[in-house]
Amino acid sequence: MALIEWKDEFSVGVPDVDHEHQELIGLINDLHDAISSGDGEYTVMDFLGEIYAHVSAHFALEEKIMRERKYDQYAEHKADHENLLDELRDIMDDYEENAWFSDNEFAEAVGKWFGNHFRTRDARLHKHLG
């Protein structure tokens, strides 16, 4: 069962970007399925670490493009990226300290990221950049 389902509200209206975001949701779901099925190859920290690495890489690429194009809302967009990464690190820290992970809380947090950041900041960025 998918942890996160793609929703039209996640769309930024740029096909390539929407595709990349759908791939990220697919990765989250694939890794979640692997740990949920008891696949010994994956642990919760592997799952969270892999998500963190992909999200960080995605953000780094966006930030590079924004700097190159002198995007007028670079600082605000980058700050939002940092907040999202901080939230993910907090989830990882909580798991390390308490050895407890809630699918529901993670899905809610990630759904909020997609619903807010991608629909607002990313939509504006990619429409501005064309």
ABEGO torsion letter per residue (X at the ends): XBABBBBAAABAGBAAAAAAAAAAAAAAAAAAAAAAAGBAABBAAAAAAAAAAAAAAAAAAAAAAAAAAGBAAAAAAAAAAAAAAAAAAAAAAAAAAAGBBBAAAAAAAAAAAAAAAAAAAAAAAAAAAX
